[in-house]
Amino acid sequence: MTTEDTDPRTQVVAISYDAFVRVSTRGDYACRALLSLALRADEPGPTSVRDIAERTGLPQPYLEQILLALKGAGIVRSKRGVGGGYVLAREPADIRLSEILSAVDGPITLGDFGEPHADGACDHEGQCALLAIWKAAGETMRSYLDGYTLSSIVEMSRGRAPWP
């Protein structure tokens, strides 16, 4: 770990991504499945769960559950029967990474710690200061993920936009 500033609120810390933020397997699979749909958005008709599973290497039974959650959130639509499957319910540019993760995992937070006292009075040895930090960090993470849409990730995947 390296730092470039002595103020902990403005430090630039170089650490690996997986040591800093964790995305659930369910969230990762949801993003991968939707990216697969977005990469093939110009193909006619819905894509079967089987095809998505084969293209992404994801387990089909788990993928079916994830796609149902995404359908419930209005991110995908489905068609039953022969030739059925899933399509994006909106344009890739209108689907944010944060929305996908929230649809399958719930709100993006760093934990369920409660709210700090509004007036600054804290009756648990400064716990409210930590609660305020966790809340701000969760908001920062949510804001960062809001900056990516399926469309922007498609452009990165195709080499037309720089990777983060």
Secondary structure, DSSP 8 states (H G I E B T S, - for coil): ---S-SSTTS------GGGT----HHHHHHHHHHHHHHHTTTSSS-B-HHHHHHHHT--HHHHHHHHHHHHHTTSEEEE-STT-EEEESS-GGG-BHHHHHHHHH-S--S-------TTS--SSTTHHHHHHHHHHHHHHHHHHHHT-BHHHHHHHHTTSS---
